[in-house]
Amino acid sequence: MICPINFSLALDDDPGKYINRKAEVWNLFYRMMTVAFVIGSVVSGTLIWLVWRFRESNNNAKKTKYEEQGKW
Amino acid sequence: MSEHSSWPEWIYVGVVVALLIYVGAEAWNIERIIEHIPSDAEIIQVTGQQWFWTFEHEDGTKEIGELHLKKDHAYKFEVVSKDVIHSFNIHDYVVLVDAVPGRVNTVWFSPDESGEFDIQCREYCGLIHYNMRAKLYVEDAS
């Protein structure tokens, strides 16, 4: 997962075989955008789920032992 | 706190950390790849000054405001400035490096398409910065 790049391509010194700088840079940009959206989705999705699941009005909500005893 | 399992939290932390490590490793790797200058790259001296670009080829040929290169050859730019900070940019080939007085910055590329391309200063350098342009002509090697 960490190194999907072909290292041999980049370090090939044969004349006529050069990397496409534009493609490398834009590919990196799109991969980083993908990761950024994935991280954003995971983090914000988790927070949204937490707030929804553990709200007091949720039917599945359980009282804490302090709430059951009525004292804090 | 010992009443519940904390493994979902650790999986969550692990996923986020793994993604961040991937981001760092991938960015480092691509930077390493694009900074590796081919040994057969021709050196072009690029000088920025208010408000034009000067280019000097290895054979001593000088060009002002335009640069003629051959397609599918590698070129290494050694970029300097005579006055203030400029930034040498060939937008269509994603070439961008600052021209800083007293310092030589390098960047390389290989044009894979023939034609005319814009060279533009990308660091505000004074009154005529907007027109500190040059033209890149990429010609077929044959």
Backbone of each chain as ProteinMPNN parsed JSONL, in Angstrom:
{"seq_chain_A": "MICPINFSLALDDDPGKYINRKAEVWNLFYRMMTVAFVIGSVVSGTLIWLVWRFRESNNNAKKTKYEEQGKW", "coords_chain_A": {"N_chain_A": [[0.829, -1.215, 0.0], [2.008, 1.19, 0.652], [4.053, 1.837, -1.147], [3.357, 2.112, -4.162], [4.645, 2.858, -6.422], [6.701, 2.513, -9.331], [9.926, 2.131, -8.795], [12.156, 1.756, -10.43], [11.666, 3.03, -12.812], [11.932, 5.757, -12.287], [14.607, 6.106, -11.681], [16.026, 5.571, -13.912], [18.597, 6.14, -16.056], [18.857, 6.085, -18.771], [19.109, 7.687, -21.934], [16.344, 9.427, -23.335], [14.399, 8.284, -21.847], [12.446, 9.557, -19.769], [10.804, 10.727, -16.832], [7.372, 11.708, -16.73], [6.87, 14.661, -15.643], [4.661, 16.307, -15.185], [2.536, 14.463, -15.128], [3.265, 12.899, -12.908], [3.175, 14.744, -10.794], [0.5, 15.658, -10.866], [-0.844, 13.237, -10.544], [-0.045, 12.584, -7.973], [-1.29, 14.673, -6.629], [-4.042, 14.042, -7.026], [-4.179, 11.586, -5.722], [-3.57, 12.392, -3.115], [-5.754, 14.051, -2.635], [-7.773, 12.163, -2.663], [-7.101, 10.631, -0.394], [-7.36, 12.637, 1.526], [-10.113, 13.161, 1.436], [-11.067, 10.684, 2.224], [-10.055, 10.462, 4.861], [-11.339, 12.712, 5.93], [-14.01, 11.883, 5.621], [-14.083, 9.577, 7.255], [-13.431, 10.602, 9.825], [-15.349, 12.716, 10.209], [-17.677, 11.257, 9.763], [-17.6, 9.392, 11.846], [-17.835, 11.102, 14.062], [-20.369, 12.199, 13.598], [-21.94, 9.895, 13.777], [-21.407, 9.208, 16.461], [-22.573, 11.372, 17.864], [-25.215, 11.065, 17.08], [-25.825, 8.446, 17.979], [-25.349, 8.43, 20.748], [-26.97, 10.343, 21.86], [-29.209, 11.751, 24.301], [-31.901, 11.316, 23.755], [-32.057, 9.067, 22.215], [-33.518, 5.914, 21.536], [-32.132, 3.676, 22.257], [-30.514, 4.486, 24.237], [-28.74, 4.154, 27.269], [-29.096, 4.624, 30.751], [-26.62, 6.149, 32.754], [-24.805, 4.837, 35.576], [-24.825, 6.743, 37.499], [-26.967, 8.333, 36.79], [-29.023, 6.445, 37.114], [-28.969, 6.056, 39.85], [-29.595, 8.525, 40.64], [-27.972, 10.406, 41.738], [-25.125, 12.571, 41.815]], "CA_chain_A": [[0.0, 0.0, 0.0], [2.758, 2.428, 0.832], [4.916, 2.17, -2.278], [2.857, 1.558, -5.417], [5.367, 3.45, -7.549], [7.801, 1.737, -9.885], [11.152, 2.874, -8.508], [13.144, 1.631, -11.495], [11.356, 4.013, -13.844], [12.419, 7.074, -11.914], [16.055, 6.189, -11.572], [16.606, 5.09, -15.154], [19.342, 7.234, -16.676], [18.963, 5.923, -20.218], [18.577, 8.839, -22.66], [15.055, 9.208, -23.965], [13.436, 7.726, -20.899], [12.307, 10.507, -18.665], [9.478, 10.728, -16.222], [6.472, 12.793, -17.089], [6.759, 15.434, -14.4], [3.285, 16.78, -15.031], [1.696, 13.327, -14.718], [3.623, 12.491, -11.539], [2.711, 15.74, -9.826], [-0.973, 15.663, -10.801], [-1.277, 11.965, -9.948], [0.134, 12.729, -6.522], [-2.356, 15.565, -6.151], [-5.331, 13.342, -6.977], [-4.115, 10.579, -4.644], [-3.667, 13.094, -1.827], [-7.135, 14.49, -2.473], [-8.558, 10.976, -2.306], [-6.835, 10.319, 1.015], [-7.933, 13.705, 2.354], [-11.56, 12.961, 1.518], [-11.31, 9.47, 3.013], [-9.852, 10.821, 6.273], [-12.43, 13.611, 6.298], [-15.234, 11.099, 5.74], [-13.988, 8.695, 8.424], [-13.483, 11.391, 11.057], [-16.636, 13.39, 10.367], [-18.703, 10.215, 9.867], [-17.551, 8.858, 13.215], [-18.381, 12.104, 14.976], [-21.819, 12.286, 13.374], [-22.531, 8.679, 14.349], [-21.318, 9.309, 17.928], [-23.568, 12.332, 18.359], [-26.543, 10.481, 16.855], [-26.037, 7.227, 18.766], [-25.283, 8.622, 22.205], [-27.814, 11.441, 22.344], [-30.079, 11.278, 25.39], [-33.228, 10.93, 23.27], [-32.004, 7.816, 21.442], [-34.247, 4.84, 22.217], [-31.188, 2.686, 22.781], [-29.64, 5.09, 25.245], [-28.836, 3.582, 28.621], [-28.72, 5.575, 31.787], [-25.38, 5.836, 33.467], [-25.114, 4.402, 36.949], [-25.097, 7.939, 38.299], [-28.343, 8.729, 36.496], [-29.919, 5.457, 37.718], [-29.028, 6.294, 41.307], [-30.121, 9.856, 40.852], [-27.055, 11.303, 42.445], [-23.895, 12.853, 41.095]], "C_chain_A": [[0.857, 1.255, 0.0], [3.551, 2.809, -0.418], [4.402, 1.557, -3.582], [3.637, 2.041, -6.634], [6.488, 2.524, -8.013], [9.1, 2.532, -9.728], [12.113, 2.853, -9.696], [12.909, 2.662, -12.592], [12.025, 5.351, -13.535], [13.936, 7.176, -11.972], [16.762, 5.664, -12.822], [17.294, 6.257, -15.856], [19.489, 7.084, -18.185], [18.377, 7.139, -20.928], [17.238, 8.492, -23.314], [14.021, 8.616, -23.046], [13.359, 8.647, -19.686], [10.912, 10.409, -18.092], [8.659, 11.879, -16.776], [6.154, 13.56, -15.814], [5.317, 15.863, -14.122], [2.381, 15.66, -14.528], [1.982, 12.925, -13.277], [3.026, 13.441, -10.512], [1.185, 15.721, -9.709], [-1.504, 14.359, -10.238], [-1.157, 12.025, -8.438], [-0.99, 13.588, -5.938], [-3.688, 14.822, -6.013], [-5.325, 12.26, -5.902], [-4.251, 11.249, -3.28], [-5.094, 13.596, -1.577], [-8.019, 13.317, -2.065], [-8.375, 10.636, -0.833], [-7.463, 11.37, 1.92], [-9.441, 13.52, 2.515], [-11.892, 11.721, 2.337], [-11.164, 9.783, 4.496], [-10.982, 11.732, 6.752], [-13.731, 12.85, 6.497], [-15.225, 10.24, 6.993], [-14.165, 9.495, 9.716], [-14.858, 12.038, 11.245], [-17.766, 12.374, 10.488], [-18.758, 9.625, 11.261], [-18.174, 9.835, 14.21], [-19.902, 12.212, 14.847], [-22.516, 11.073, 13.998], [-22.523, 8.739, 15.88], [-22.409, 10.207, 18.496], [-24.977, 11.753, 18.219], [-26.801, 9.318, 17.815], [-26.139, 7.505, 20.269], [-26.042, 9.854, 22.693], [-28.771, 10.88, 23.397], [-31.401, 10.735, 24.873], [-33.213, 9.655, 22.43], [-32.683, 6.695, 22.225], [-33.316, 3.803, 22.827], [-30.302, 3.237, 23.895], [-29.856, 4.426, 26.606], [-28.435, 4.649, 29.626], [-27.393, 5.158, 32.403], [-25.732, 5.444, 34.891], [-25.399, 5.606, 37.85], [-26.53, 8.394, 38.088], [-29.34, 7.762, 37.131], [-30.088, 5.703, 39.211], [-29.561, 7.679, 41.64], [-29.22, 10.763, 41.649], [-25.718, 11.403, 41.693], [-22.731, 13.102, 42.051]], "O_chain_A": [[0.478, 2.27, -0.585], [3.701, 3.995, -0.712], [4.966, 0.571, -4.056], [3.316, 1.666, -7.761], [7.133, 1.847, -7.212], [9.333, 3.496, -10.456], [12.811, 3.838, -9.94], [13.858, 3.116, -13.231], [12.607, 5.988, -14.413], [14.477, 8.237, -12.283], [17.952, 5.352, -12.787], [16.649, 7.244, -16.208], [20.182, 7.883, -18.815], [17.283, 7.587, -20.584], [17.045, 7.373, -23.789], [12.865, 8.461, -23.44], [14.113, 8.513, -18.723], [9.961, 10.05, -18.787], [9.197, 12.889, -17.229], [5.297, 13.169, -15.022], [4.828, 15.792, -12.994], [1.566, 15.862, -13.628], [1.06, 12.644, -12.511], [2.454, 13.021, -9.506], [0.639, 15.763, -8.607], [-2.51, 14.36, -9.528], [-2.046, 11.58, -7.712], [-1.56, 13.268, -4.895], [-4.377, 14.958, -5.002], [-6.34, 12.033, -5.242], [-4.951, 10.75, -2.4], [-5.58, 13.567, -0.446], [-8.904, 13.461, -1.222], [-9.342, 10.387, -0.113], [-8.033, 11.039, 2.959], [-9.979, 13.702, 3.607], [-12.886, 11.703, 3.064], [-12.025, 9.426, 5.3], [-11.516, 11.546, 7.845], [-14.478, 13.133, 7.433], [-16.222, 10.169, 7.713], [-14.946, 9.116, 10.589], [-15.46, 11.923, 12.312], [-18.718, 12.6, 11.235], [-19.839, 9.385, 11.798], [-18.943, 9.441, 15.087], [-20.622, 12.303, 15.841], [-23.545, 11.208, 14.659], [-23.505, 8.369, 16.524], [-23.079, 9.861, 19.469], [-25.82, 11.915, 19.101], [-27.881, 9.222, 18.397], [-26.932, 6.875, 20.968], [-25.797, 10.35, 23.792], [-29.098, 9.694, 23.387], [-31.97, 9.814, 25.459], [-34.267, 9.209, 21.977], [-32.458, 6.542, 23.425], [-33.67, 3.132, 23.796], [-29.445, 2.531, 24.427], [-30.984, 4.174, 27.03], [-27.549, 5.466, 29.374], [-27.094, 3.973, 32.548], [-26.844, 5.698, 35.352], [-26.124, 5.495, 38.839], [-27.226, 8.782, 39.026], [-30.382, 8.187, 37.63], [-31.181, 5.581, 39.763], [-29.93, 7.962, 42.78], [-29.665, 11.782, 42.177], [-25.265, 10.462, 41.042], [-21.612, 13.357, 41.608]]}, "seq_chain_B": "MSEHSSWPEWIYVGVVVALLIYVGAEAWNIERIIEHIPSDAEIIQVTGQQWFWTFEHEDGTKEIGELHLKKDHAYKFEVVSKDVIHSFNIHDYVVLVDAVPGRVNTVWFSPDESGEFDIQCREYCGLIHYNMRAKLYVEDAS", "coords_chain_B": {"N_chain_B": [[-13.385, 2.476, 33.641], [-12.613, 0.108, 32.658], [-14.698, -1.47, 31.952], [-15.559, -1.634, 29.356], [-14.779, -2.567, 25.944], [-11.917, -1.376, 24.234], [-11.067, -1.715, 21.672], [-12.275, -0.8, 19.187], [-11.613, 1.929, 19.176], [-8.853, 1.831, 18.952], [-8.533, 0.627, 16.469], [-9.644, 2.596, 14.878], [-7.852, 4.745, 15.388], [-5.587, 3.538, 14.33], [-6.237, 3.257, 11.589], [-6.416, 5.946, 10.756], [-3.818, 6.852, 11.373], [-2.351, 5.165, 9.681], [-3.199, 6.063, 7.169], [-2.185, 8.671, 7.241], [0.546, 8.145, 7.372], [0.849, 6.941, 4.889], [0.307, 9.149, 3.233], [2.514, 10.831, 3.824], [4.679, 9.172, 3.054], [4.185, 8.698, 0.351], [4.199, 11.288, -0.777], [6.817, 12.029, -0.189], [8.167, 10.149, -1.727], [7.41, 10.735, -4.399], [8.439, 13.314, -4.62], [11.138, 12.725, -4.387], [11.472, 11.281, -6.728], [10.894, 13.142, -8.807], [12.866, 14.983, -8.389], [15.169, 13.81, -9.103], [17.777, 14.279, -11.172], [18.403, 13.616, -14.539], [21.463, 12.229, -15.834], [22.256, 13.072, -18.317], [21.204, 15.543, -18.75], [20.839, 18.717, -20.241], [22.344, 21.755, -19.31], [20.769, 24.755, -18.534], [21.249, 28.108, -18.025], [19.371, 30.238, -16.157], [18.363, 33.501, -15.813], [16.763, 35.786, -13.813], [15.489, 39.066, -13.824], [14.33, 42.36, -13.064], [12.4, 43.368, -15.697], [12.481, 40.722, -16.893], [13.414, 37.599, -18.493], [16.484, 35.861, -18.916], [18.241, 33.506, -20.865], [20.801, 31.088, -20.954], [22.499, 28.844, -22.916], [24.366, 25.702, -22.865], [26.326, 25.868, -24.816], [26.91, 28.505, -24.864], [25.158, 30.135, -26.159], [22.876, 32.79, -25.996], [19.628, 33.778, -24.974], [16.949, 36.079, -24.903], [13.961, 36.583, -23.338], [12.837, 34.537, -24.747], [12.935, 31.004, -25.258], [14.454, 28.283, -26.721], [13.989, 24.907, -27.067], [14.605, 21.339, -27.368], [12.401, 18.707, -28.198], [11.752, 15.92, -26.063], [14.247, 15.897, -24.864], [16.325, 16.178, -21.955], [16.405, 18.837, -19.629], [18.185, 20.863, -17.432], [17.56, 23.445, -15.323], [19.337, 26.147, -14.077], [18.694, 28.434, -11.845], [18.82, 31.858, -11.252], [18.802, 35.114, -9.675], [19.077, 38.6, -10.402], [18.316, 40.758, -8.951], [15.696, 41.121, -7.241], [13.522, 38.75, -5.547], [12.315, 36.383, -7.788], [10.145, 34.097, -9.546], [10.461, 31.24, -11.386], [8.49, 29.887, -13.82], [7.061, 27.36, -15.766], [4.132, 26.808, -16.739], [2.639, 24.832, -18.162], [4.229, 22.608, -18.022], [4.547, 22.085, -15.391], [6.711, 23.238, -14.032], [8.397, 24.918, -11.579], [10.223, 27.19, -9.773], [11.887, 29.189, -7.357], [13.645, 32.224, -8.054], [16.343, 33.403, -6.558], [18.246, 36.066, -5.248], [21.784, 35.677, -5.083], [21.796, 32.948, -4.858], [21.673, 29.673, -6.266], [19.149, 27.966, -7.683], [17.817, 24.815, -8.642], [16.046, 23.026, -11.176], [14.481, 20.485, -13.119], [13.313, 19.295, -16.336], [11.607, 17.526, -18.966], [10.548, 18.229, -22.079], [7.688, 16.889, -23.611], [6.048, 17.459, -25.646], [5.794, 19.224, -28.672], [5.744, 22.737, -29.499], [4.409, 25.997, -28.543], [4.908, 27.543, -25.433], [4.024, 29.172, -22.362], [6.176, 31.121, -20.31], [6.418, 32.362, -17.091], [6.785, 34.839, -14.547], [6.271, 34.024, -11.183], [6.342, 35.197, -8.741], [5.574, 38.021, -6.979], [7.21, 40.846, -8.124], [7.513, 43.501, -8.457], [6.601, 46.535, -10.266], [6.15, 45.799, -13.0], [5.721, 43.136, -12.897], [3.534, 41.584, -13.733], [3.914, 41.375, -16.422], [6.23, 40.021, -16.81], [7.219, 37.925, -18.688], [8.026, 35.095, -20.784], [8.71, 33.176, -23.736], [8.421, 29.796, -24.439], [9.745, 27.68, -26.794], [9.253, 24.612, -28.057], [10.875, 22.348, -29.997], [10.773, 19.803, -32.531], [13.087, 17.131, -32.345], [14.291, 16.211, -34.638]], "CA_chain_B": [[-13.151, 2.403, 32.199], [-12.265, -1.255, 32.263], [-15.918, -2.227, 31.688], [-15.846, -1.783, 27.933], [-13.628, -2.843, 25.08], [-11.457, -0.162, 23.543], [-10.437, -2.02, 20.379], [-12.698, 0.053, 18.056], [-10.839, 3.164, 19.184], [-7.499, 1.57, 18.454], [-8.635, 0.423, 15.017], [-9.88, 3.938, 14.32], [-6.564, 5.452, 15.441], [-4.679, 2.857, 13.402], [-6.593, 3.601, 10.204], [-6.038, 7.343, 10.5], [-2.35, 6.941, 11.363], [-1.874, 4.502, 8.459], [-3.434, 6.965, 6.042], [-1.239, 9.792, 7.325], [1.867, 7.619, 6.993], [0.792, 6.775, 3.439], [0.423, 10.489, 2.633], [3.904, 11.279, 3.966], [5.577, 8.317, 2.273], [3.919, 8.895, -1.073], [4.673, 12.625, -1.156], [8.283, 11.983, -0.156], [8.636, 9.33, -2.844], [7.232, 11.469, -5.659], [9.404, 14.413, -4.613], [12.435, 12.115, -4.668], [11.505, 10.891, -8.14], [10.95, 14.27, -9.741], [14.083, 15.761, -8.172], [16.337, 13.081, -9.607], [18.12, 14.89, -12.46], [19.112, 12.683, -15.422], [22.865, 12.61, -15.995], [22.487, 13.675, -19.636], [20.417, 16.774, -18.873], [21.592, 19.913, -20.658], [22.169, 22.814, -18.312], [20.359, 26.087, -19.024], [21.327, 29.129, -16.976], [18.21, 31.127, -16.231], [18.542, 34.679, -14.962], [15.607, 36.662, -13.716], [15.717, 40.417, -13.338], [13.16, 43.202, -13.357], [11.357, 42.383, -15.565], [12.596, 39.802, -18.03], [14.204, 36.388, -18.289], [17.582, 35.608, -19.843], [18.599, 32.089, -20.866], [22.1, 30.812, -21.569], [22.686, 27.414, -23.168], [25.707, 25.197, -22.55], [27.287, 26.31, -25.839], [27.109, 29.946, -24.746], [24.079, 30.869, -26.818], [21.99, 33.487, -25.064], [18.312, 34.178, -25.468], [16.231, 36.964, -23.985], [12.509, 36.571, -23.514], [12.376, 33.317, -25.396], [13.803, 29.855, -25.014], [14.229, 27.229, -27.703], [14.434, 23.599, -26.576], [14.236, 20.204, -28.224], [11.462, 17.749, -27.601], [12.257, 14.65, -25.525], [15.554, 16.042, -24.239], [16.216, 16.616, -20.556], [17.034, 20.124, -19.375], [18.301, 21.267, -16.024], [17.617, 24.906, -15.201], [19.998, 26.73, -12.902], [17.925, 29.68, -11.816], [19.352, 32.883, -10.352], [18.186, 36.427, -9.827], [20.04, 39.694, -10.3], [17.843, 41.86, -8.099], [14.763, 40.708, -6.186], [13.076, 37.364, -5.711], [11.356, 36.054, -8.84], [9.854, 32.666, -9.552], [10.488, 30.758, -12.77], [7.383, 28.949, -13.956], [6.493, 26.919, -17.042], [2.889, 26.253, -16.202], [2.186, 23.627, -18.856], [5.09, 21.471, -17.674], [4.621, 22.013, -13.931], [8.051, 23.632, -13.601], [8.279, 26.113, -10.736], [11.282, 27.322, -8.77], [12.176, 30.593, -7.071], [14.937, 32.811, -8.42], [16.684, 34.161, -5.35], [19.579, 36.684, -5.38], [22.856, 35.046, -4.318], [21.553, 31.522, -4.676], [21.338, 28.971, -7.502], [18.143, 26.918, -7.5], [17.766, 23.975, -9.837], [14.849, 22.233, -11.467], [14.684, 19.884, -14.441], [12.129, 18.721, -16.981], [11.809, 17.064, -20.333], [9.311, 18.509, -22.824], [7.247, 15.749, -24.421], [5.182, 17.941, -26.722], [6.337, 20.414, -29.326], [4.797, 23.861, -29.545], [4.754, 27.213, -27.8], [4.399, 27.518, -24.06], [4.295, 30.41, -21.629], [7.018, 31.188, -19.119], [5.86, 33.506, -16.364], [7.242, 35.022, -13.175], [5.177, 33.695, -10.259], [6.531, 35.859, -7.443], [5.414, 39.452, -7.231], [8.575, 41.363, -8.113], [7.544, 44.922, -8.768], [5.54, 47.145, -11.069], [5.852, 45.132, -14.279], [5.695, 41.688, -12.64], [2.486, 40.921, -14.519], [4.351, 41.183, -17.811], [7.558, 39.382, -16.836], [6.921, 36.662, -19.358], [8.905, 34.675, -21.867], [8.072, 32.151, -24.546], [9.17, 28.544, -24.627], [9.47, 26.998, -28.074], [9.749, 23.229, -28.061], [10.942, 21.927, -31.394], [11.08, 18.385, -32.747], [14.537, 16.936, -32.33], [14.811, 15.855, -35.976]], "C_chain_B": [[-12.846, 0.988, 31.732], [-13.495, -2.072, 31.88], [-16.19, -2.415, 30.204], [-14.56, -2.018, 27.141], [-13.205, -1.565, 24.357], [-10.868, -0.485, 22.166], [-10.98, -1.199, 19.215], [-11.92, 1.369, 17.992], [-9.446, 2.949, 18.603], [-7.494, 1.295, 16.955], [-8.8, 1.772, 14.309], [-8.568, 4.726, 14.267], [-5.596, 4.842, 14.435], [-4.959, 3.216, 11.955], [-6.139, 5.016, 9.869], [-4.517, 7.491, 10.437], [-1.791, 6.299, 10.095], [-2.063, 5.398, 7.244], [-2.459, 8.138, 6.052], [0.175, 9.349, 6.961], [1.93, 7.437, 5.478], [0.986, 8.124, 2.737], [1.883, 10.965, 2.665], [4.843, 10.494, 3.072], [5.414, 8.57, 0.777], [4.441, 10.25, -1.547], [6.201, 12.654, -1.189], [8.817, 11.242, -1.38], [8.526, 10.072, -4.174], [8.218, 12.637, -5.737], [10.799, 13.893, -4.943], [12.561, 11.781, -6.154], [11.673, 12.111, -9.046], [12.184, 15.14, -9.523], [15.334, 15.063, -8.661], [16.655, 13.567, -11.024], [18.865, 13.879, -13.32], [20.531, 13.169, -15.697], [23.123, 13.305, -17.332], [21.703, 14.976, -19.827], [21.309, 17.946, -19.269], [21.295, 21.044, -19.681], [21.813, 24.134, -19.0], [20.46, 27.053, -17.838], [20.168, 30.1, -17.161], [18.437, 32.298, -15.268], [17.277, 35.524, -14.989], [16.026, 38.033, -13.226], [14.523, 41.261, -13.761], [13.289, 43.758, -14.775], [11.398, 41.485, -16.78], [13.491, 38.63, -17.655], [15.295, 36.29, -19.35], [17.98, 34.14, -19.719], [19.95, 31.911, -21.548], [22.287, 29.304, -21.689], [24.127, 26.999, -22.854], [26.752, 25.671, -23.553], [27.49, 27.826, -25.828], [26.044, 30.784, -25.408], [23.162, 31.511, -25.781], [20.674, 33.849, -25.743], [17.672, 35.085, -24.427], [14.748, 36.905, -24.313], [11.968, 35.399, -24.29], [13.408, 32.218, -25.218], [13.449, 28.76, -25.999], [14.823, 25.926, -27.19], [13.982, 22.514, -27.535], [13.335, 19.237, -27.462], [12.191, 16.482, -27.157], [13.722, 14.701, -25.093], [15.34, 16.496, -22.791], [16.98, 17.92, -20.373], [17.033, 20.421, -17.882], [18.459, 22.788, -15.994], [18.361, 25.279, -13.923], [19.514, 28.177, -12.811], [18.512, 30.64, -10.787], [18.585, 34.192, -10.574], [19.252, 37.503, -9.664], [19.59, 40.782, -9.339], [16.963, 41.371, -6.952], [14.355, 39.252, -6.417], [12.038, 37.273, -6.827], [11.007, 34.576, -8.688], [9.66, 32.211, -10.991], [9.439, 29.666, -12.939], [7.071, 28.647, -15.417], [5.239, 26.145, -16.671], [2.526, 24.921, -16.838], [3.024, 22.396, -18.532], [5.316, 21.351, -16.164], [6.066, 22.23, -13.445], [7.918, 24.928, -12.809], [9.418, 26.129, -9.735], [11.581, 28.809, -8.576], [13.545, 30.986, -7.613], [15.307, 33.775, -7.296], [18.085, 34.765, -5.524], [20.609, 35.965, -4.502], [22.704, 33.55, -4.13], [21.192, 30.907, -6.028], [20.342, 27.864, -7.166], [18.021, 26.111, -8.787], [16.423, 23.255, -9.945], [15.066, 21.646, -12.862], [13.347, 19.437, -15.012], [12.508, 18.252, -18.368], [10.52, 17.307, -21.103], [8.929, 17.321, -23.709], [6.261, 16.146, -25.509], [5.846, 19.154, -27.355], [5.273, 21.496, -29.37], [5.309, 25.053, -28.769], [4.122, 27.164, -26.416], [4.817, 28.803, -23.352], [5.266, 30.177, -20.472], [6.604, 32.467, -18.386], [6.504, 33.607, -14.984], [6.054, 34.815, -12.235], [5.385, 34.262, -8.86], [6.461, 37.354, -7.694], [6.758, 40.163, -7.06], [8.635, 42.84, -8.494], [6.475, 45.311, -9.778], [5.163, 46.322, -12.301], [5.861, 43.608, -14.11], [4.715, 40.967, -13.56], [2.951, 40.625, -15.937], [5.761, 40.607, -17.898], [7.377, 37.975, -17.393], [8.022, 36.339, -20.348], [8.17, 33.569, -22.613], [8.987, 30.943, -24.666], [8.75, 27.915, -25.942], [10.083, 25.608, -28.0], [9.684, 22.72, -29.497], [11.247, 20.442, -31.487], [12.575, 18.206, -32.906], [15.108, 16.706, -33.724], [15.147, 17.074, -36.744]], "O_chain_B": [[-12.828, 0.715, 30.531], [-13.366, -3.242, 31.521], [-16.983, -3.281, 29.832], [-13.449, -1.723, 27.583], [-14.046, -0.777, 23.926], [-10.235, 0.375, 21.554], [-10.211, -0.907, 18.299], [-11.606, 1.866, 16.91], [-8.933, 3.784, 17.858], [-6.562, 1.684, 16.252], [-8.173, 2.038, 13.283], [-8.218, 5.299, 13.235], [-4.863, 5.567, 13.761], [-4.033, 3.453, 11.179], [-5.546, 5.251, 8.817], [-3.991, 8.171, 9.557], [-0.857, 6.831, 9.496], [-1.184, 5.482, 6.387], [-1.964, 8.551, 5.003], [0.916, 10.091, 6.315], [2.947, 7.742, 4.855], [1.736, 8.225, 1.767], [2.413, 11.44, 1.661], [5.704, 11.071, 2.408], [6.396, 8.644, 0.038], [5.059, 10.34, -2.608], [6.802, 13.227, -2.097], [9.8, 11.661, -1.991], [9.453, 10.037, -4.984], [8.768, 12.914, -6.802], [11.55, 14.53, -5.68], [13.616, 11.972, -6.76], [12.506, 12.103, -9.952], [12.518, 15.955, -10.383], [16.425, 15.634, -8.643], [15.901, 13.302, -11.96], [19.873, 13.331, -12.873], [20.776, 14.372, -15.783], [24.098, 14.044, -17.468], [21.559, 15.453, -20.953], [22.388, 18.142, -18.71], [20.15, 21.259, -19.282], [22.49, 24.561, -19.935], [19.843, 26.844, -16.794], [20.021, 30.707, -18.222], [18.671, 32.106, -14.075], [16.792, 35.919, -16.049], [16.837, 38.144, -12.307], [13.8, 40.917, -14.696], [14.198, 44.546, -15.038], [10.477, 41.479, -17.597], [14.214, 38.657, -16.659], [15.071, 36.593, -20.522], [18.049, 33.596, -18.617], [20.212, 32.511, -22.591], [22.241, 28.579, -20.695], [24.989, 27.842, -22.61], [27.918, 25.858, -23.203], [28.175, 28.365, -26.698], [26.017, 32.004, -25.247], [22.732, 30.869, -24.823], [20.631, 34.179, -26.928], [17.833, 34.882, -23.223], [14.344, 37.154, -25.449], [10.756, 35.28, -24.472], [14.599, 32.48, -25.05], [12.291, 28.355, -26.105], [16.02, 25.849, -26.912], [13.116, 22.719, -28.385], [13.497, 18.997, -26.265], [13.134, 16.036, -27.809], [14.367, 13.66, -24.97], [14.327, 17.107, -22.451], [18.077, 18.083, -20.905], [16.033, 20.254, -17.183], [19.393, 23.335, -16.58], [18.051, 24.789, -12.837], [19.895, 29.026, -13.618], [18.682, 30.296, -9.617], [17.828, 34.338, -11.534], [20.201, 37.347, -8.896], [20.387, 41.637, -8.951], [17.431, 41.223, -5.823], [14.798, 38.614, -7.372], [11.028, 37.978, -6.821], [11.521, 33.896, -7.8], [8.81, 32.728, -11.716], [9.499, 28.636, -12.269], [6.844, 29.559, -16.212], [5.3, 24.963, -16.33], [2.147, 23.981, -16.138], [2.58, 21.267, -18.744], [6.182, 20.597, -15.721], [6.566, 21.512, -12.579], [7.388, 25.918, -13.312], [9.569, 25.2, -8.94], [11.531, 29.589, -9.527], [14.478, 30.184, -7.627], [14.675, 34.815, -7.109], [19.015, 34.055, -5.906], [20.35, 35.678, -3.334], [23.414, 32.951, -3.322], [20.498, 31.525, -6.835], [20.675, 26.928, -6.439], [18.11, 26.659, -9.885], [15.775, 22.931, -8.951], [15.755, 22.242, -13.689], [12.379, 19.227, -14.281], [13.591, 18.547, -18.871], [9.504, 16.67, -20.824], [9.756, 16.812, -24.466], [5.707, 15.294, -26.204], [6.393, 20.008, -26.657], [4.075, 21.223, -29.289], [6.478, 25.118, -28.388], [2.959, 26.793, -26.255], [5.82, 29.43, -23.695], [5.187, 29.176, -19.759], [6.461, 33.524, -19.001], [6.741, 32.594, -14.327], [4.971, 35.356, -12.458], [4.704, 33.87, -7.912], [7.199, 37.89, -8.52], [7.372, 40.097, -5.995], [9.704, 43.357, -8.816], [5.577, 44.533, -10.1], [3.98, 46.168, -12.605], [5.995, 42.878, -15.092], [5.008, 39.897, -14.093], [2.431, 39.716, -16.583], [6.409, 40.697, -18.941], [7.385, 36.984, -16.663], [8.838, 37.19, -20.702], [7.129, 33.09, -22.164], [10.176, 31.069, -24.958], [7.571, 27.651, -26.18], [11.3, 25.462, -27.893], [8.624, 22.663, -30.12], [11.91, 19.886, -30.611], [13.247, 19.029, -33.527], [16.284, 16.977, -33.964], [15.596, 16.98, -37.886]]}, "name": "protein", "num_of_chains": 2, "seq": "MICPINFSLALDDDPGKYINRKAEVWNLFYRMMTVAFVIGSVVSGTLIWLVWRFRESNNNAKKTKYEEQGKWMSEHSSWPEWIYVGVVVALLIYVGAEAWNIERIIEHIPSDAEIIQVTGQQWFWTFEHEDGTKEIGELHLKKDHAYKFEVVSKDVIHSFNIHDYVVLVDAVPGRVNTVWFSPDESGEFDIQCREYCGLIHYNMRAKLYVEDAS"}
